[in-house]
């Protein structure tokens, strides 16, 4: 099946810093999605990407759909305490089911 | 803002018992999904449902699992005879019809099998 490698596994940053995380796939995806999950809750959709090369922003979040269609990154600028959580990439190909990455645990230090 | 809801939030059951997890997808959505997340692991696809039938399912979704849309609003996941390894968070998700694959997730049901 499709495999997604997400890195880094965890990050500790100071409040106000920028952070970047990425996902790479063993196969081509048609859609890349980025979700945030707080403890005990469901994933919340942050950004959706549909075209190779597409760069999309949502407030302080920016994500890109890689040209090869096998990778995506998420940047968070000027981090704040409420950015703490687990960030997941997810991709889908011709089938609509989402394949999730293993997550990046983000900790923002005051 | 419309959202996916799930009940119960936590279900504890004995091994071998049947459980039914319930979801109310967003009202104008037409595609419905179940995913699960074992503690500390990534979210895994179980099954997708469209037009009153299963459209895709994973290897995890074996004969012990079934889904149903019993009425116009509910979408259920049944596990016929639970095993210890079924303990996980189960998430329902839904999306609009069309090419865009933005799936919106519910808060999850934590299933604990003893």
Interface residues (C-beta under 8 A of the other chain):
Chain A: X30 X31 X33 X35 X40 X41 X42 X43 X44 X45 X48 X50 X88 X90 X92 X95 X96 X97 X98 X99 X100 X101 X102 X103
Chain B: X4 X31 X33 X35 X41 X42 X43 X44 X45 X48 X55 X56 X58 X91 X95 X99 X100 X101 X102 X103 X104 X105 X106 X107 X108 X110
